Amino acid sequence: MSYTNLPAPSPEHGLSRYMQEIRKFPMLEPEEEYMLAKAWVDHQDSNAAHQLVTSHLRLAAKIAMGYRGYGLPTSEVVSEANVGLMQAVKRFDPEKGFRLSTYAMWWIRASIQEYILRSWSLVKLGTTAAQKKLFFNLRKAKSRIGALEDGELRPENVAKIASDLNVTESEVISMNRRMSGGDASLNAQINTDGEGAAEWQDWLEDEDANQAEAYAEQDEYKSRQELLMEAIGTLNEREQSILTERRLKEEPVTLEDLSRIYNVSRERIRQIEVRAFEKLQKKMRELASERGLSPSMN
């Protein structure tokens, strides 16, 4: 699947022109989306796939804007979001019963996060699920407690973030130092716990030693994403919608707002959310067990 005539963001023209271009593409009604997806699945209709992609470019851009705090060109982040969107369209099965936007969110986020991790590979970022979670949530956690300034975190802030994100205090300190360094010189001095001063170049990855492991991890991550896409199809439409609004949005919709939309109590919405997530986890574990994969959800 290739698209040679899609609008593309560029540093030269800025995002405003790109946003103006993608607003020209109409949103799709559910029936129209279904028919286009069927045309792609059944007949590999590239025109249908193109319409599915262009109608969701605004979604990809909106998600990409949530990752502007990592010091990377926004146009490149948007481009990576579009890559994830195209992957979603390529794999989308309209018979699962949910909208493309729900499905595509996972692929868009995964594509952006992989790009950010690749771009930050100069600094030795952790590869465990907990450390990746810390990487993508540290800025938000710092914002919540008003600790956005660069430099060392105060002990009470470290303790708060470690508790909120379920990681160790030393991991918070280490990740904050790496992320606060930005584009610092490789010879810039940093402090390390109990080891005195060190230089940024001391944190460089040994790519020869870890390359095979990195590729294996990337393959497993993509496999888990595919499992997740399959598992979410087991939820009914209301469960999918509530889970998306509560757990997939950059700014989750409140229980109060959803209770008004569905005309049920806040407690009922909470119960549906919890039940849907439990069902999703159970199905993920079942599928992962069948295929010998880790079911962890990052």
Helices and strands as residue ranges (DSSP letters): H 14-22, H 30-43, H 46-54, H 57-65, G 68-70, H 74-91, G 94-96, H 100-119, H 129-144, H 155-165, H 169-180, E 189-192, E 196-199, G 200-203, H 207-232, H 237-247, H 255-262, H 266-291
